[in-house]
Amino acid sequence: MIDLVFNSPEEEVDFEPINKHQLTLFFKRDDLIHPFISGNKWRKLKYNLLKAKAAKKTHLVTFGGAFSNHILATAAAGAKFNFKTTALIRGEEADNQILGLCRIFGMHLIFVSREAYKNKERLYQQYFKNESQTFFIDEGGYGEDAEKGCREIISELENSYDYLFCAAGTGATAAGIINGANTTNVNTEINIVPALKGGDFLKPEIDKLLITPHPYNLHTEYHFGGYAKTKPALIDFIKDFSQKTGILLDPVYTGKVLFAINDLANQNYFKPQSKILMIHTGGLFGILGMLEKFR
Ligand SMILES: *Cc1c(COP(=O)(O)O)cnc(C)c1O
């Protein structure tokens, strides 16, 4: 049975810099779902794994960068649910904490040039065309099955909120949240914070996965220079938050989202007395490769 069977908790987070604007902050703690099959990566894998089992496939093949939370989640999920796993990793042979954990979970890693990586379908054919047991999962888990899993972030909610915030990389999680809000008639303003520079490119990626159009805001100005890029202001903010709450944020995704909430609160973006929910999408092992920034 493929399930990790629990609804991640919703909890109030006391953080004075936001509370002082008469705002209450809540986290949906998807970071607590599983240490390695973390956060939205579990949501995005779930229906892929069910489909792979139903089709009697035994080998998951996926794609990502050398610090990908999705790669680690696939490695751990494969081990837990009895699939062989292979990942095609973008760029020259690398070794880091994330890939080390993937190897412990038994994942086979294949490093491919950035040029070859661009055409994933061709790569898949090249390596696996004679295998009948493989199941293709796109980079970052992006796709309809990922979106479907992420709708459950909304259907699980026990309380209502005025504003919801979530990070975006491929946009599949955002699309799931928007579809979830749409189908359950949740009347919350949805705010998406791209982790990459030029985040407007996400709009078509999100819209492609929407069941019907539904309003949402993209806050494209909180990328801090681009994907996995940081600035001292972001690092200091994350440290301050973690020291005040005991909750970790990563500088790639969730740190940028809470920074955005805090910055918008300072600009009086929110109606006073509002309840704000941030989806903590997990992925905290990514911090291990960035610890020197926190010195
Ligand atoms: C992968 C990831 C995201 C981005 O999810 P998408 O569905 O690709 O937009 C957000 N937060 C964390 C912590 C992640 O690991």
PDBQT file of the ligand as one rigid body, heavy atoms in Angstrom, charges set to zero:
ROOT
HETATM    1  C1  LIG A 301      10.721  21.311  -5.098  1.00  0.00    +0.000 C 
HETATM    2  C2  LIG A 301      10.335  22.281  -4.070  1.00  0.00    +0.000 A 
HETATM    3  C3  LIG A 301       9.425  23.324  -4.342  1.00  0.00    +0.000 A 
HETATM    4  C4  LIG A 301       8.902  23.599  -5.727  1.00  0.00    +0.000 C 
HETATM    5  O1  LIG A 301       7.833  22.786  -6.114  1.00  0.00    +0.000 OA
HETATM    6  P1  LIG A 301       7.277  22.844  -7.600  1.00  0.00    +0.000 P 
HETATM    7  O2  LIG A 301       6.113  21.945  -7.618  1.00  0.00    +0.000 OA
HETATM    8  O3  LIG A 301       8.380  22.335  -8.492  1.00  0.00    +0.000 OA
HETATM    9  O4  LIG A 301       6.957  24.242  -7.935  1.00  0.00    +0.000 OA
HETATM   10  C5  LIG A 301       9.037  24.140  -3.298  1.00  0.00    +0.000 A 
HETATM   11  N1  LIG A 301       9.557  23.974  -2.050  1.00  0.00    +0.000 NA
HETATM   12  C6  LIG A 301      10.448  23.010  -1.768  1.00  0.00    +0.000 A 
HETATM   13  C7  LIG A 301      10.990  22.923  -0.386  1.00  0.00    +0.000 C 
HETATM   14  C8  LIG A 301      10.860  22.129  -2.757  1.00  0.00    +0.000 A 
HETATM   15  O5  LIG A 301      11.758  21.179  -2.459  1.00  0.00    +0.000 OA
ENDROOT
TORSDOF 0
